[in-house]
Amino acid sequence: TAATTIDSLAISTYRSSRFQVQITQGSSYQSSDLMVIHDGTTASIIEYGSIATSDYLGSFTSTISGSNLLLQVTMGLSSSATVKVVRYAISI
């Protein structure tokens, strides 16, 4: 239930990106659309679409660590889950 990195981008190469994330946990599912942008120091994230079969399984954050922008998920439950990510990134 701690923040776990599910994707990363080089901040010197990419300025913004859009992610589609699918989480599977047992027989529960969540799909979320996110946008992330950074200024080289601070990352900003917005979740503009999300749907789940029951309760939402995870929440998303973004941060910069070293030379990478990290997309992270914090799960609501500690049981095993599968997270799949599709990324569309725009270069600087």
C-alpha positions as CSV (number, residue, x, y, z in Angstrom):
1,T,0.0,0.0,0.0
2,A,3.0,2.3,-0.4
3,A,3.7,4.3,-3.6
4,T,5.1,2.0,-6.3
5,T,6.7,3.2,-9.6
6,I,4.8,1.8,-12.6
7,D,6.5,3.8,-15.3
8,S,9.3,6.4,-15.7
9,L,10.4,8.9,-18.4
10,A,13.7,10.8,-18.9
11,I,12.9,14.4,-18.1
12,S,15.6,15.6,-20.5
13,T,13.7,13.9,-23.4
14,Y,10.0,14.2,-22.5
15,R,8.0,17.1,-21.2
16,S,4.5,15.7,-21.1
17,S,2.7,12.4,-21.4
18,R,-0.6,10.6,-21.3
19,F,-1.1,7.3,-19.6
20,Q,-3.8,4.7,-19.7
21,V,-3.5,2.4,-16.7
22,Q,-5.4,-0.9,-16.1
23,I,-5.3,-2.5,-12.6
24,T,-6.5,-6.1,-12.0
25,Q,-6.8,-7.3,-8.4
26,G,-8.7,-10.6,-8.1
27,S,-12.1,-10.1,-9.8
28,S,-11.9,-6.3,-9.5
29,Y,-10.7,-4.0,-12.3
30,Q,-9.9,-0.3,-12.7
31,S,-9.0,1.7,-15.8
32,S,-7.7,5.3,-15.5
33,D,-6.5,8.0,-17.9
34,L,-3.9,10.4,-16.6
35,M,-1.9,13.4,-18.0
36,V,1.5,14.4,-16.6
37,I,3.7,17.4,-17.3
38,H,6.9,18.8,-15.7
39,D,9.1,21.8,-15.6
40,G,12.3,19.9,-14.9
41,T,11.8,20.3,-11.1
42,T,8.1,19.6,-10.3
43,A,5.7,17.1,-11.9
44,S,2.0,17.8,-12.2
45,I,-0.6,15.1,-12.7
46,I,-4.3,15.0,-13.4
47,E,-6.6,12.0,-13.6
48,Y,-9.2,12.9,-16.1
49,G,-11.0,9.6,-16.5
50,S,-11.4,6.6,-14.3
51,I,-13.8,3.7,-14.0
52,A,-13.9,0.6,-11.8
53,T,-16.0,-2.5,-11.5
54,S,-16.4,-2.0,-7.7
55,D,-14.2,0.1,-5.4
56,Y,-11.3,2.0,-6.9
57,L,-8.1,-0.1,-6.5
58,G,-5.3,2.5,-6.6
59,S,-4.5,6.2,-6.7
60,F,-1.8,7.9,-8.8
61,T,1.0,10.4,-8.1
62,S,3.9,11.7,-10.1
63,T,7.3,13.0,-9.0
64,I,10.7,13.6,-10.3
65,S,13.6,11.5,-9.0
66,G,17.0,12.3,-10.3
67,S,16.7,12.5,-14.1
68,N,13.4,10.7,-14.3
69,L,9.7,11.5,-14.0
70,L,8.0,8.7,-12.1
71,L,4.4,7.6,-12.4
72,Q,3.4,5.9,-9.2
73,V,0.4,4.0,-7.8
74,T,-0.6,3.5,-4.2
75,M,-2.9,0.5,-3.9
76,G,-5.9,0.5,-1.5
77,L,-5.3,-3.1,-0.5
78,S,-2.1,-5.0,0.0
79,S,-3.2,-8.1,-2.0
80,S,-1.5,-9.0,-5.3
81,A,-2.4,-6.9,-8.3
82,T,-1.4,-6.6,-12.0
83,V,-0.8,-3.1,-13.4
84,K,-0.5,-2.5,-17.1
85,V,0.4,0.9,-18.6
86,V,0.2,2.4,-22.1
87,R,2.2,5.6,-22.5
88,Y,2.0,8.4,-25.1
89,A,4.9,10.8,-24.5
90,I,5.8,14.1,-26.2
91,S,9.4,15.0,-26.5
92,I,10.9,18.4,-25.6
